[in-house]
């Protein structure tokens, strides 16, 4: 979904740059106000002069007064003196900082400390030395210029963070939608048919992942099972799982890469891996690859034809509880042209279960960094209940117990198939 970039509202506009700072001179002496106004205007300041602190404080509350950035005020004034004016001024809510200079004939440091406590930034000693005044005003202007520059930098950082947050939120929404779509790639999580039952489980380490498990009907007496782990577990991997899910569609055999084009059955599993390898090398421009297991199970005889392409070894749990590993490893799909894949065959007896899974299970680490490994998974598999749905629940719970407070570092996917066999009446 396309998310329109929001317009910059007035509240997000940067502070308005000012060509000239506005200065306020507060003095009971008209002659001093005129002299100071001349000096400040020569220093490229916009000057306003007022005769008393009360009038000045009221002015600072107006819209025009809010733009004052420099105040030069007498210390000794009737009713409200300079420090009281400064303290009252600092109590006003203002967006910008205003530099405050007190003019005084006081030389006692303790007296000047009162002015600093009131909020003054600097002092000018009376009678005023114009050279000293210019130096202190120049210092004030540098500080105000730096403060204005900092405001603009802060604005840039703030708006950049807001834009990044908006992009992050949009990406989160898109990833959440992608996660829902990826879940839709997976067929029914639990299936119970005459002769067999199976359950699937997929836990992604992020919003989307690169694992895929599923099944598809081949005929009334045969079912296909697949387990895929695309390298990585980000967006690119998730996109490929979507494409592969379409290639193993259980709803339309014409789009399923396992079926022959004439509709007369399926290619052997090793031939399907060869076709997938060609597909990856010819149609994919990236260096991405995947590991996989593809198995065909005859639900009448229990015979299994399986091809393992770099994926972890499938495990068989026999009815009496013993565990066997099957397969010869084999190369991954999509790495090299001309790769050959091998088929293995074995038989399942009623009550036996077949587990295909990604390496996220065996490489699941605990808080010490120790992996579960194949031996640990075998021990877990030996204790699972007969019901496949309850069994995958227990396997996932055991993995979470093993990882403790550590999140899964990789996607977790598994397919558990239990062979029950068909009654004689059904096979007659």
C-alpha positions as CSV (number, residue, x, y, z in Angstrom):
1,X,0.0,0.0,0.0
2,X,1.3,3.4,-0.9
3,X,1.5,5.8,2.0
4,X,1.5,9.5,1.1
5,X,4.2,11.6,2.7
6,X,2.5,14.0,5.1
7,X,2.8,17.7,4.3
8,X,4.9,19.8,6.6
9,X,2.5,21.6,8.9
10,X,3.0,25.0,10.4
11,X,4.0,23.4,13.7
12,X,6.9,21.6,11.9
13,X,8.2,24.7,10.1
14,X,11.7,25.8,11.2
15,X,12.2,28.9,13.3
16,X,12.0,32.0,11.1
17,X,15.4,33.4,10.3
18,X,15.8,37.0,11.2
19,X,18.0,39.4,9.3
20,X,18.3,41.7,12.3
21,X,17.9,41.0,16.0
22,X,15.4,43.2,17.9
23,X,16.8,45.0,21.0
24,X,14.9,46.7,23.8
25,X,16.4,49.6,25.8
26,X,14.8,50.3,29.1
27,X,16.0,53.5,30.8
28,X,14.5,56.4,32.7
29,X,17.0,58.8,31.0
30,X,15.8,60.0,27.6
31,X,19.3,61.1,26.6
32,X,20.7,57.6,27.5
33,X,17.9,55.9,25.5
34,X,18.8,58.1,22.4
35,X,22.5,57.4,22.8
36,X,22.1,53.7,23.2
37,X,19.6,53.5,20.3
38,X,22.2,55.1,18.0
39,X,25.0,52.7,19.1
40,X,22.8,49.6,18.7
41,X,21.4,50.6,15.3
42,X,25.0,51.1,14.2
43,X,25.5,47.5,15.2
44,X,22.7,46.4,12.9
45,X,20.1,45.9,15.6
46,X,16.4,46.8,15.4
47,X,15.9,49.0,18.5
48,X,12.8,49.8,20.7
49,X,13.2,52.1,23.6
50,X,11.0,52.4,26.7
51,X,11.2,54.5,29.9
52,X,10.2,52.0,32.7
53,X,10.3,48.3,33.6
54,X,6.5,48.0,33.9
55,X,5.9,49.4,30.4
56,X,8.7,47.1,29.1
57,X,7.3,44.0,30.7
58,X,3.9,44.7,29.1
59,X,5.5,45.3,25.8
60,X,7.3,41.9,26.0
61,X,3.9,40.2,26.3
62,X,2.8,41.6,23.0
63,X,3.2,39.8,19.6
64,X,5.9,42.4,18.6
65,X,7.6,42.1,22.0
66,X,7.9,38.4,21.7
67,X,10.6,39.0,19.0
68,X,12.9,40.9,21.4
69,X,16.2,39.0,21.6
70,X,18.3,41.5,23.5
71,X,17.4,43.7,26.5
72,X,19.6,46.5,27.8
73,X,18.0,47.7,31.1
74,X,18.9,50.1,33.9
75,X,19.4,48.6,37.3
76,X,18.0,51.5,39.3
77,X,14.4,52.3,38.3
78,X,11.3,53.4,40.2
79,X,8.6,50.8,41.2
80,X,10.3,47.9,39.5
81,X,14.1,47.8,39.3
82,X,16.3,46.0,36.8
83,X,16.7,42.7,38.6
84,X,13.0,42.5,39.4
85,X,12.2,43.2,35.8
86,X,14.7,40.6,34.7
87,X,13.2,38.0,37.0
88,X,9.6,38.8,35.8
89,X,10.7,38.7,32.2
90,X,12.3,35.2,32.7
91,X,9.0,34.0,34.0
92,X,7.3,34.7,30.7
93,X,6.8,31.7,28.3
94,X,8.9,32.4,25.2
95,X,10.1,30.3,22.3
96,X,13.5,32.0,21.9
97,X,16.1,33.0,24.3
98,X,16.7,36.7,25.1
99,X,20.0,38.0,26.2
100,X,19.6,40.3,29.2
101,X,22.2,43.0,30.1
102,X,21.9,45.2,33.2
103,X,23.4,48.7,33.3
104,X,24.6,49.6,36.8
105,X,27.0,51.8,38.7
106,X,27.3,49.0,41.3
107,X,30.8,47.4,41.6
108,X,30.1,45.1,44.6
109,X,30.3,41.5,43.4
110,X,27.6,40.5,45.9
111,X,25.2,43.0,44.4
112,X,26.0,41.8,40.9
113,X,25.3,38.3,42.0
114,X,21.7,39.3,42.8
115,X,21.4,40.3,39.1
116,X,22.7,37.0,38.0
117,X,20.3,35.2,40.3
118,X,17.5,37.2,38.7
119,X,18.5,35.9,35.3
120,X,20.8,38.5,33.9
121,X,23.5,37.4,31.4
122,X,25.9,40.3,31.6
123,X,26.5,43.8,33.0
124,X,27.6,47.2,31.7
125,X,29.1,49.6,34.2
126,X,27.9,53.2,34.3
127,X,29.1,55.7,33.2
128,X,28.9,53.6,30.0
129,X,32.1,53.1,28.0
130,X,31.0,52.8,24.4
131,X,33.8,50.5,23.5
132,X,33.0,48.2,26.3
133,X,29.3,48.4,25.4
134,X,30.0,47.4,21.7
135,X,32.2,44.5,22.9
136,X,29.4,43.1,25.2
137,X,26.7,43.6,22.5
138,X,28.9,41.8,20.0
139,X,29.3,38.9,22.5
140,X,25.5,38.8,22.9
141,X,24.9,38.8,19.1
142,X,27.3,35.9,18.7
143,X,25.5,33.9,21.4
144,X,22.1,34.7,19.9
145,X,23.3,33.8,16.4
146,X,24.6,30.5,17.7
147,X,21.3,29.9,19.5
148,X,19.4,30.5,16.4
149,X,21.6,28.2,14.4
150,X,21.2,25.6,17.0
151,X,17.4,26.0,16.8
152,X,17.6,25.3,13.1
153,X,19.8,22.3,13.6
154,X,17.4,21.0,16.2
155,X,14.6,21.5,13.8
156,X,16.4,19.6,11.1
157,X,17.1,16.7,13.5
158,X,13.5,16.8,14.8
159,X,12.0,16.7,11.4
160,X,14.4,14.0,10.2
161,X,13.5,11.9,13.2
162,X,9.8,12.5,12.6
163,X,10.3,11.4,8.9
164,X,12.3,8.4,10.0
165,X,9.6,7.5,12.5
166,X,6.9,7.9,9.8
167,X,8.9,5.6,7.5
168,X,9.4,3.1,10.3
169,X,5.7,3.1,11.1
170,X,4.8,2.7,7.4
171,X,7.4,-0.2,7.1
172,X,6.0,-1.8,10.2
173,X,2.5,-1.7,8.7
174,X,3.8,-3.1,5.4
175,X,5.7,-5.8,7.2
176,X,2.7,-6.7,9.3
177,X,0.6,-7.0,6.1
178,X,3.4,-9.0,4.5
179,X,3.4,-11.3,7.6
180,X,-0.3,-11.9,7.1
181,X,0.2,-12.6,3.4
182,X,3.0,-15.0,4.2
183,X,0.8,-16.9,6.6
184,X,-1.7,-17.2,3.8
185,X,1.0,-19.1,1.7
186,X,0.9,-21.9,4.2
187,X,-1.9,-24.5,3.7
188,X,-4.0,-25.8,6.6
189,X,-1.9,-25.9,9.7
190,X,-3.6,-29.2,10.7
191,X,-4.9,-31.9,8.4
192,X,-6.5,-35.2,9.4
193,X,-7.4,-37.5,6.6
194,X,-8.0,-41.3,6.4
195,X,-4.6,-42.9,6.6
196,X,-2.6,-39.9,8.0
197,X,-2.5,-36.7,10.0
198,X,-0.1,-33.8,9.8
199,X,0.5,-30.5,11.5
200,X,2.6,-27.4,10.5
201,X,4.3,-24.8,12.5
202,X,6.1,-21.6,11.4
203,X,7.6,-19.0,13.9
204,X,9.4,-16.2,12.2
205,X,12.3,-14.5,14.0
206,X,11.2,-11.1,12.6
207,X,8.1,-9.7,11.0
208,X,8.6,-11.9,7.9
209,X,10.8,-14.9,7.4
210,X,12.4,-17.2,4.9
211,X,10.9,-20.6,6.0
212,X,8.1,-22.4,4.3
213,X,6.4,-25.7,5.0
214,X,3.4,-27.2,3.4
215,X,1.7,-30.1,1.7
216,X,-0.3,-30.9,-1.5
217,X,-2.4,-33.8,-2.7
218,X,-0.8,-35.9,-5.4
219,X,-3.6,-38.5,-5.8
220,X,-6.2,-40.3,-3.7
221,X,-3.4,-42.4,-2.3
222,X,-0.4,-40.1,-2.2
223,X,0.5,-36.8,-0.6
224,X,3.4,-34.4,-1.1
225,X,5.2,-32.8,1.8
226,X,7.8,-29.9,1.6
227,X,10.0,-28.0,3.9
228,X,12.0,-25.0,2.6
229,X,14.5,-22.6,4.3
230,X,15.5,-19.6,2.1
231,X,18.9,-18.1,3.0
232,X,18.3,-15.2,5.4
233,X,15.0,-14.2,7.0
234,X,14.3,-10.7,5.7
235,X,12.0,-9.2,3.0
236,X,13.9,-10.8,0.1
237,X,13.7,-14.2,1.6
238,X,10.0,-13.7,2.3
239,X,9.3,-12.7,-1.3
240,X,11.0,-15.9,-2.5
241,X,8.9,-18.0,-0.1
242,X,5.8,-16.5,-1.7
243,X,7.0,-17.5,-5.2
244,X,7.9,-21.0,-4.0
245,X,4.6,-21.4,-2.3
246,X,2.9,-20.8,-5.7
247,X,5.2,-23.4,-7.2
248,X,3.9,-26.0,-4.7
249,X,0.2,-25.0,-4.9
250,X,-2.2,-27.6,-3.6
251,X,-5.1,-26.0,-5.4
252,X,-4.0,-26.0,-9.0
253,X,-1.8,-28.9,-10.3
254,X,-0.9,-26.9,-13.5
255,X,1.0,-24.4,-11.4
256,X,2.7,-27.0,-9.2
257,X,6.2,-27.6,-10.3
258,X,6.1,-31.2,-9.0
259,X,3.4,-32.2,-11.6
260,X,4.1,-33.3,-15.1
261,X,2.7,-31.0,-17.8
262,X,0.4,-33.7,-19.1
263,X,-1.2,-34.1,-15.7
264,X,-0.1,-37.7,-15.5
265,X,1.4,-37.8,-12.0
266,X,4.4,-36.0,-10.6
267,X,8.1,-35.8,-11.4
268,X,10.3,-37.8,-9.0
269,X,11.3,-35.5,-6.0
270,X,15.0,-35.4,-7.2
271,X,13.7,-34.2,-10.7
272,X,11.7,-31.5,-9.0
273,X,14.8,-30.2,-7.1
274,X,16.6,-30.1,-10.5
275,X,13.8,-28.1,-12.0
276,X,13.8,-25.7,-9.0
277,X,17.6,-25.3,-9.4
278,X,17.2,-24.3,-13.0
279,X,14.4,-22.0,-12.1
280,X,16.5,-20.2,-9.5
281,X,19.5,-19.8,-11.8
282,X,17.6,-18.8,-14.9
283,X,14.9,-16.6,-13.4
284,X,16.3,-15.1,-10.2
285,X,18.9,-12.3,-10.7
286,X,20.0,-12.4,-7.0
287,X,22.4,-14.8,-5.3
288,X,19.8,-16.1,-3.0
289,X,19.4,-19.9,-2.5
290,X,17.5,-22.3,-0.3
291,X,17.6,-25.7,1.3
292,X,14.6,-28.0,1.0
293,X,13.1,-31.5,1.6
294,X,10.5,-32.8,-0.7
295,X,8.7,-36.1,0.1
296,X,6.0,-38.2,-1.4
297,X,4.1,-40.5,0.9
298,X,2.0,-43.4,-0.2
299,X,-0.8,-43.5,2.4
300,X,-1.7,-47.1,1.4
301,X,1.7,-48.8,1.7
302,X,3.6,-46.2,3.8
303,X,6.4,-46.0,1.1
304,X,8.2,-42.7,1.1
305,X,10.2,-41.1,-1.7
306,X,12.3,-38.2,-0.5
307,X,14.9,-35.8,-1.7
308,X,17.0,-33.8,0.6
309,X,18.7,-30.6,-0.7
310,X,21.0,-29.2,1.9
311,X,18.2,-29.3,4.5
312,X,18.6,-30.8,8.0
313,X,18.0,-34.6,8.0
314,X,14.4,-35.5,8.4
315,X,13.7,-37.6,11.5
316,X,11.4,-40.7,11.8
317,X,9.8,-41.5,15.2
318,X,8.8,-45.1,15.1
319,X,5.7,-46.2,16.9
320,X,7.7,-47.7,19.8
321,X,9.6,-44.4,20.3
322,X,12.9,-45.0,18.6
323,X,14.3,-42.1,16.4
324,X,15.9,-42.5,13.0
325,X,17.5,-39.9,10.7
326,X,17.1,-40.2,6.9
327,X,18.6,-38.6,3.9
328,X,22.1,-37.9,2.5
329,X,22.3,-34.1,2.9
330,X,22.8,-33.0,-0.7
331,X,23.5,-29.6,-2.1
332,X,21.3,-26.5,-1.7
333,X,19.1,-25.3,-4.5
334,X,20.1,-22.3,-6.6
335,X,23.9,-22.2,-6.1
336,X,25.4,-24.1,-9.0
337,X,24.2,-25.1,-12.5
338,X,24.1,-28.8,-13.3
339,X,23.7,-29.9,-9.7
340,X,22.4,-33.4,-9.2
341,X,20.1,-34.4,-6.4
342,X,19.5,-37.9,-5.0
343,X,16.4,-39.8,-3.9
344,X,16.1,-41.9,-0.8
345,X,13.3,-44.3,-0.1
346,X,12.0,-45.9,3.2
347,X,8.8,-47.2,4.6
348,X,6.6,-45.9,7.4
349,X,4.6,-48.3,9.6
350,X,1.3,-47.4,11.1
351,X,2.0,-45.2,14.2
352,X,5.3,-43.8,12.7
353,X,5.8,-40.1,12.4
354,X,8.1,-38.1,10.0
355,X,9.4,-34.7,11.0
356,X,10.9,-32.2,8.5
357,X,12.2,-29.0,10.0
358,X,14.5,-26.0,9.4
359,X,17.9,-25.5,11.1
360,X,16.3,-22.9,13.4
361,X,15.3,-25.8,15.6
362,X,18.7,-27.5,15.9
363,X,20.6,-24.2,16.1
364,X,18.3,-22.8,18.8
365,X,20.6,-21.5,21.5
366,X,20.0,-21.1,25.2
367,X,21.2,-18.2,27.4
368,X,24.7,-19.8,27.5
369,X,24.9,-19.9,23.7
370,X,24.6,-23.7,23.5
371,X,22.6,-25.1,20.6
372,X,19.9,-27.7,20.9
373,X,21.5,-29.6,18.1
374,X,20.2,-32.8,16.4
375,X,20.6,-35.0,19.5
376,X,18.5,-32.6,21.6
377,X,15.8,-32.5,19.0
378,X,15.8,-36.3,18.8
379,X,15.3,-36.5,22.6
380,X,12.4,-34.1,22.3
381,X,10.8,-36.0,19.4
382,X,11.0,-39.3,21.4
383,X,8.7,-37.8,24.0
384,X,6.0,-36.3,21.8
385,X,2.3,-37.4,22.1
386,X,0.7,-39.2,19.2
387,X,-1.5,-36.3,18.2
388,X,0.4,-34.2,15.7
389,X,-1.2,-30.9,16.7
390,X,-0.3,-31.4,20.4
391,X,3.1,-32.7,19.3
392,X,4.2,-29.5,17.4
393,X,2.8,-27.4,20.3
394,X,5.1,-29.4,22.7
395,X,8.1,-29.1,20.4
396,X,7.6,-25.3,20.1
397,X,7.2,-25.0,23.9
398,X,10.3,-27.0,24.5
399,X,12.3,-24.8,22.1
400,X,11.1,-21.7,24.0
401,X,12.1,-23.3,27.3
402,X,15.5,-24.1,25.8
403,X,16.0,-20.5,24.5
404,X,14.8,-19.0,27.8
405,X,14.9,-15.2,27.7
406,X,16.7,-15.2,24.3
407,X,14.6,-14.6,21.3
408,X,14.8,-17.1,18.4
409,X,17.7,-16.0,16.2
410,X,16.3,-17.7,13.2
411,X,13.0,-18.8,11.8
412,X,11.5,-22.0,13.2
413,X,9.5,-24.2,10.9
414,X,8.4,-27.9,11.1
415,X,6.1,-30.4,9.5
416,X,5.1,-33.4,11.5
417,X,3.4,-36.2,9.5
418,X,1.9,-39.3,11.3
419,X,1.2,-42.4,9.2
420,X,-1.8,-44.4,10.3
421,X,-2.4,-46.6,7.2
422,X,-5.7,-47.2,5.5
423,X,-8.0,-50.0,6.8
424,X,-8.3,-53.0,4.5
425,X,-11.8,-51.9,3.4
426,X,-10.5,-48.6,2.1
427,X,-7.8,-50.3,0.1
428,X,-9.9,-53.0,-1.4
